Amino acid sequence: MRFFLPLLILTSFASAVWGQAASDAQIKTWIEELGADHYKVRQAAEDALRQQGTRVRMHVAPLLDSPDPEIRMRAERLLKTLGPNLLAFLKEKGTCKGEASEGKERWPCILTITEYNEEDGAFTGTIEWTSLDALHEIKGKLTQEAFTFRETGFIRRGNAIIGVDYTFPLNETKGSVLHGKWKSDTPRGGPAELKLP
């Protein structure tokens, strides 16, 4: 048994440190380990969940109602460090600023959510390209892995194209900034970011 506990800690922590997106089963294990009898197991589980970023927020948030004060304390601490609360952003029909770029070109934008379906994570909204005088409709989805959307139609054509896909992997979130990529139906693309409130 003495060998098993350090191996368990090392296994849990190693997956997190190497930055790999954990499976749902692994996340569930770490959630359960937040209430483990041994301090090192609890701490390793908290550290592993933190390394997964905002994608585990939906698993951690319900722990605020746990009858175990240790689990509640760890959940509160995690939620403060996991990055933006995308669920709240979508539910509140939030607005945020962002930017897409290609080479030296940079295009600032404003993303606004107009509808959100909690059952399947689908949302609609608009993206305004302030320097291109364009306003487009978007359709997207929030999953445990990524925040994604596509520009689907013109509201104000301006000097921008539609048919552009955006992918923001949740494990690449830094603070309140989502880092991702854009790709158009033509062979163009580049980095993108959204700064959530």
Rosetta blueprint (number, residue, H / E / L):
1 M L
2 R L
3 F L
4 F H
5 L H
6 P H
7 L H
8 L H
9 I H
10 L H
11 T H
12 S H
13 F H
14 A H
15 S H
16 A H
17 V H
18 W L
19 G L
20 Q L
21 A L
22 A L
23 S L
24 D H
25 A H
26 Q H
27 I H
28 K H
29 T H
30 W H
31 I H
32 E H
33 E H
34 L L
35 G L
36 A L
37 D L
38 H L
39 Y H
40 K H
41 V H
42 R H
43 Q H
44 A H
45 A H
46 E H
47 D H
48 A H
49 L H
50 R H
51 Q H
52 Q H
53 G H
54 T H
55 R H
56 V H
57 R H
58 M H
59 H H
60 V H
61 A H
62 P H
63 L H
64 L H
65 D H
66 S L
67 P L
68 D L
69 P H
70 E H
71 I H
72 R H
73 M H
74 R H
75 A H
76 E H
77 R H
78 L H
79 L H
80 K H
81 T H
82 L L
83 G L
84 P L
85 N L
86 L H
87 L H
88 A H
89 F H
90 L H
91 K H
92 E L
93 K L
94 G L
95 T E
96 C E
97 K E
98 G E
99 E E
100 A E
101 S E
102 E E
103 G L
104 K L
105 E E
106 R E
107 W E
108 P E
109 C E
110 I E
111 L E
112 T E
113 I E
114 T E
115 E E
116 Y E
117 N L
118 E L
119 E L
120 D L
121 G L
122 A E
123 F E
124 T E
125 G E
126 T E
127 I E
128 E E
129 W E
130 T L
131 S L
132 L L
133 D L
134 A E
135 L E
136 H E
137 E E
138 I E
139 K E
140 G E
141 K E
142 L E
143 T L
144 Q L
145 E L
146 A E
147 F E
148 T E
149 F E
150 R E
151 E E
152 T E
153 G E
154 F E
155 I E
156 R E
157 R L
158 G L
159 N L
160 A L
161 I L
162 I L
163 G L
164 V E
165 D E
166 Y E
167 T E
168 F E
169 P E
170 L H
171 N H
172 E H
173 T L
174 K E
175 G L
176 S L
177 V E
178 L E
179 H E
180 G E
181 K E
182 W E
183 K E
184 S E
185 D L
186 T L
187 P L
188 R L
189 G E
190 G E
191 P E
192 A E
193 E E
194 L E
195 K E
196 L L
197 P L
